């Protein structure tokens, strides 16, 4: 079954804010291609809001093939009830960002 998801993201760099609106047509399982070429690989697999309050707001990624080394995400304003690490309607964990919460990945 094909589904269309409407998405809006904001990218903030200094004082500049850019809002990006786009639709994603999901026709089946989305697979990541050429993983070795990624600068950052965000994965929410295995995450849960039931994690300890110390571990729940931590995300990091290290790819020694890339120049950034260890990249640590920054969480702000999550309530870990109706946002955060949520199981989506396909049974997979996703990071739901809502209610004014923010997640930043400093990539340079």
SULBEL-V595986 format. One line per field, one symbol per residue. ss: DSSP state (@ for helix, = for strand, . for the rest). psi: psi as a letter, one per 30 degrees, with the letter a starting at -180 (. if undefined). Layout:
ss=???
psi=???
This chain:
ss=..===========..===========........@@@......................====.....========.......====.....====.....====...
psi=kkkkkkkklkkkjbfkkkkkklkkjjfakkkkkheffkekjkkgkflkffllfefehkklkkjfflffbkkkljkkgkfgdglbjkkafgglkljkjlhglkkkjjg.
